[in-house]
Amino acid sequence: MYAILDIETTGGQYNEEGITEIAIYKFDGHEVVDQFISLVNPEIPIQPFVVKLTGINNAMLRSAPKFYEVAKRIIEITEGCIVVAHNASFDYRILQTEFRRLGFKFQKPTLCTVELSKKLLPGHASYSLGKLVRALGIPMADRHRASGDAMATVKLFKMLLAKDVEKEILKNSVKTEIKSGMSPKLLDIVESLPSKTGIYYIHNEKGDLIYIGKSKNIKKRVNQHFTGTNRKSKKIQMEVYTVTYEETGSELIALLKESEEIKINKPIYNRAQRKTLFQWALYPVKNEKGYMSLSLQKTDGRKKEITSFSSIQEGKNVLFKITDHYHLCQKINGLYETQNSCFKYKIKECDGACIGEISPEEYNERVQEFIENNEFESQNRIIIDRGRSLEERSVVLIENGIYKGYCFFDLNYQITNVEVLRNIIIPMQNNRDTKNIINGYLRKHKVMKIIPF
């Protein structure tokens, strides 16, 4: 649990500032579950430059509560939380100073979104809150007021959680919770999870990740782990302390994040998925008569494949569809063994390439058409699909055949411009598995929209 806050002060010399406004949003990693926003009477004058910057003046604060009157609420809303702020050392120092004046020791673990942004979102010209959220396409209202700045920090922190593929923020949060109480029961864990699409992370009592998975229904899938009788399920049941999750809305994004995060974090019960998921691939091979066949073979990293499959049966099923769609020959593609013509020729659905009735050049044009339509390297696509809520859409960006990453955007901001997307995209690794996850998903599922550019 996180207490994401922003504080406005009177200005002035170090350690002599007073709080004029405070906003705290209690954030569970997915949504705001509580909030506290209040003006505060600092009992000292506000510096003129601060009045100009924030719009808060001395007259506005005369009837506002003094700090000691809001201190109890601040303690309540931050209980058991990690304090998060943009330039956390400043806000945390101000809070500690105010509590020290009351004779109370305020001590919490902290996270700074400036430091996290520099690590997880490198390359920005400025890491000031206003400039950073503008560059990332995060809407912001009431700049230099506590509520507006704190809410912008919530949205920025949500993006940082998604970008943190090593899950350091998540693991540290779990460790903080472990210190504060007893392990919940399996039933309690399941009840706390949503029946939504996303990634789930199973942690042991040290906070370490022991399993990463994705599901269209997180609650149902985790329940299967907890009720399963196979060896892996029983080990997970013995070692689990808690389960955290991240909603994605899009199953494609969940698949891509699962693949990358397993490779990076190497959880002990994901051994099978650390290796490549796609053991079979389709290669173009010219036969002795000059006809280009689409050959289904065991994956060979030394050769350039057209597309890949997780099993030989999936590969055969897709190859049959490709052969039909492009009017290719089953015999040439290795799907029908015969010394004579293929079955499709007998029923007049093949034009006889298998027995030389059309030239290799004419036949190979159709094969080349398939290769060009399915060659990932030349693709520029924006894949738009459902988001985490009805008001949101997800985007997967592919540029020059390279998977750039993903993002979410509010329906109030129709974003289809590549330049804007480059700013708000959460960068991800591009590798053989990501290419084949995207191709495989698009073969089997419909998405809302694909925009070529």
WONOR-V101725 format. One record per run of one state. SS is the DSSP state (2 for helix, 1 for strand, 0 for the rest). FROM is the first residue (numbers start at 1). TO is the last residue. If there is no record, write none. Layout:
# WONOR-V101725
{{SS & FROM & TO} {SS & FROM & TO}}
This chain:
# WONOR-V101725
{{0 & 1 & 1} {1 & 2 & 9} {0 & 10 & 18} {1 & 19 & 27} {0 & 28 & 31} {1 & 32 & 39} {0 & 40 & 40} {1 & 41 & 41} {0 & 42 & 47} {2 & 48 & 54} {0 & 55 & 57} {2 & 58 & 61} {0 & 62 & 65} {1 & 66 & 66} {2 & 67 & 78} {0 & 79 & 81} {1 & 82 & 85} {0 & 86 & 87} {2 & 88 & 101} {0 & 102 & 109} {1 & 110 & 112} {2 & 113 & 120} {0 & 121 & 128} {2 & 129 & 135} {0 & 136 & 145} {2 & 146 & 163} {0 & 164 & 167} {2 & 168 & 180} {0 & 181 & 185} {2 & 186 & 191} {0 & 192 & 197} {1 & 198 & 203} {0 & 204 & 208} {1 & 209 & 215} {0 & 216 & 217} {2 & 218 & 227} {0 & 228 & 230} {2 & 231 & 239} {0 & 240 & 241} {1 & 242 & 247} {0 & 248 & 250} {2 & 251 & 265} {0 & 266 & 267} {2 & 268 & 274} {0 & 275 & 279} {1 & 280 & 286} {0 & 287 & 291} {1 & 292 & 298} {0 & 299 & 306} {1 & 307 & 309} {0 & 310 & 311} {2 & 312 & 325} {0 & 326 & 342} {2 & 343 & 346} {0 & 347 & 352} {2 & 353 & 355} {0 & 356 & 359} {2 & 360 & 374} {0 & 375 & 375} {2 & 376 & 378} {0 & 379 & 380} {1 & 381 & 386} {0 & 387 & 391} {1 & 392 & 399} {0 & 400 & 401} {1 & 402 & 410} {0 & 411 & 417} {2 & 418 & 424} {0 & 425 & 425} {1 & 426 & 427} {0 & 428 & 431} {2 & 432 & 444} {0 & 445 & 448} {1 & 449 & 452} {0 & 453 & 453}}
